[in-house]
Amino acid sequence: MQWTLVIPVKSLARAKSRLADAAGDGLRPGLALAFAQDTVAAALASPAVRDVAVVTDDALAGRELAALGARVVADEPGDGLNAALAHGAAAVRARRPACPVAALNADLPALRPAELARVLDAAAEFPRAFLPDAAAIGTTLLAAAPGQELSPAFGTDSRARHRSAGAAELRLAEVDSVRQDVDTADDLRAALALGVGPRTAAAARLLIPGQ
């Protein structure tokens, strides 16, 4: 089974506000874009991924991610993360009604294509499934099999919310790159320890000289 991934990217000017203390407002938008670029590039390189739809209204992010091969879907709802994901999934299935769809965070700069394939292959065993983040509180991936609604419930305590909504929790070892999202400076250090993509590595060198 090959999946279509829906990746939401908010306005770069507002993205990653919790990194402001570490990166400052000058570096933060570039860092957020680098995360998204490395995430999309790794996703498109995964054998389990057919294509990627990026939901964004940020013109720069749209151009850069389209250049990597993603399809850009305008965030017409403009009503937050879950509305954007539902809109993106609907746009994907308007073209291919029977395709499997998975929502993936845009801040997974250490993402490994083979690890993503393992997660998606495991998700294919369930109508809906999700992968908790490294903190075991949030969610980095939510998958819906053909004929199933995505029904995203991202946000505070999304692990518990997705589980209570009937999605199967994927309990996989050695998929750290798919779980390590980046919201804080500590998260960034953890991602760097795993090994990030080239764009994040370059952006991080501006933030952490000698990295």
N, C-alpha and C positions, 0 to 999 in steps of 0.2 A: 504494500500500500504506500502510495506517495501522497504527501500531505500538502495542502496550501496553508501557509502560515500568515496570520494577521498580526502585524506588529504596529502598535500605536506609538507615535512620536509627538509629544506636545511641543508647543512653541519653545524654541531653544532659549529665548530670553527668560522663560519661566522655569525651564527644566532644572532639575537637580538642585533645588534651593538649599537642601541640607548640606550640600558641598560648598556653600558660599564661604564658610569660615576658612576652609582649607584652600579653595581655589580662587576665591574672590569673584566678583561679578565679571571681571575681564576674561578669565580663563574658563569659567563655568560653561558658557554656551558651546565653546569649542570642545570641551571635554564631553559634554552630552552628545554632540554630533559624532565624535569619535566612537563613543560607546555604540551608538546606533549603527554606524558604518561597519564596525567590526562584527556586530551581532548579525546584521543582514548578510554580510559577506560569508560568514561561517555557516549561516542557515542555508544559503543558496548552494553551498558546497556539500551539504549533507545528502547522502544517497536516498534518504527517506523524504526529501522535500522536492516537490514539483515546482513550486513557485512561492513568491512572497508578495503579499499586499501590505503596503505601509499606509496607515491612516494618519494623515497629518495635514495641517494647514500652514505649516512653516515652509516658506518658499525655498529657502536654502536647503533645509533637510530634504525636501521633496526632490530637488534637483540632484543632490549628491547621492541619494539612495536610489533614485531612478537610474543614475549612471552605473550603479552596481548591478542593475538588472531587476530591481523591484518594480512592481506596479504601484503607482501612487493613487490612493483614494482620498478625496477631500473629506475632511471631518465636518460634514454638513450638519450633524446634530449640534456640534459645539457644546456638548453637555457633559463633558467629563469622560473618564477612561472607559467605563462600561458601555456607555452609549456609543463611543467611538468603535469599540470592538464589535458590538452587535451590528453596527452599520457596516463595518468592514466585512464581517462574515456574510451579511446579506448581499453585499455587492459581489462577493466571490461566488456565492451560490446562485445569483441571478444568471451568471454565465455558465456555471457547472453545478447543477442542483445536487448531484450525487457525490460531490467530492467531500473527503474528510477535511476538517478545518481545525486548526489549533491556534490559539492566541499565545504569543510569546512576548515576554518583556523585551524592551529595546535597550536595556542596560545590562547586557551580559557580555562584556568585552573579552572574557576568557573562553567564550563558547567554542567547543570542539565539535566539528561535524559528526564524527563517529559517536560521540556521547549523545548528541541530539537524536541521532538515528535510533539509538538504544531506547531512549525515552519514548519516541514516537512509535516504535515497534511494540513496546509494552502497552502503550495507550490504545493501540488497535484492538486489544483484547476486550475492551469495555465500551459501552455506549458513550460515556463521558468519563474523562479521567483528568487528574491534575498532578503536578509535581510541586511540592512545597519548596520554598526558598531555603537558603542556607541557615537562616535564623529559625526555621521551622514555625514561622508565624504567617508569612505571606505565601504567594504563589508565583512561580515564574512561567508556568506553562499550563494551559487548559485546553483539552482536546475533545472534539466531538466527532463521532463516527458519522458516516453518511446517514442522512435521515434524522439526525439528532440536532437539536438546537444547542448552540454554544452556551447560552445563558451565563454570561460572565458575572462574577461577583467579586471583582478585585477591589482592593482598598484595605482598610483596617481589618486585621484578623481574617484575611481571605482564605487561609487554609481551612479554618473552621467553617467558614461560610460555604465554601465549595463542597466540603465534606457533608455538611448538613443538607445541601441541595441535591445530594445523591451522586455526586461525582466520586469515582474511585480514586483513592490516594495511591500514587505510585511510590513504592518503597524499593528503590534501586540503589545499589552501591556503585561507586566509581563513576558518578555522573555530576561531579562537583561543578564542572564548568557550566552546566545547565541550571544549577541552583544558585550560583553566586552572582546575584544582582548587586548593583552598586548605588546605594543611597547616601552613605556616609564615608568619611575619610578612612575609617577602619575597613569598610567594605572594599574600598579601592585598594587598600594594602593587601587584603586577602585575594582579590582578583589578580593583582600584580604577582603575588606569590605563585598563583596557578599558571601564570603566563598569558598575557593579553595579546590581542591582535595588534598589528603594526600602527594603526592610527591612534589607538589608545596609548600605546607605548610612547609614541612621539609626543602626544599631548601631556602625558605624565612626566616626561623629562622636563617640560617647562615648569611643572608644579613641584617636582622632586628632583633637583639637579643630581646627576649621577645615577639616576634610576636606569 
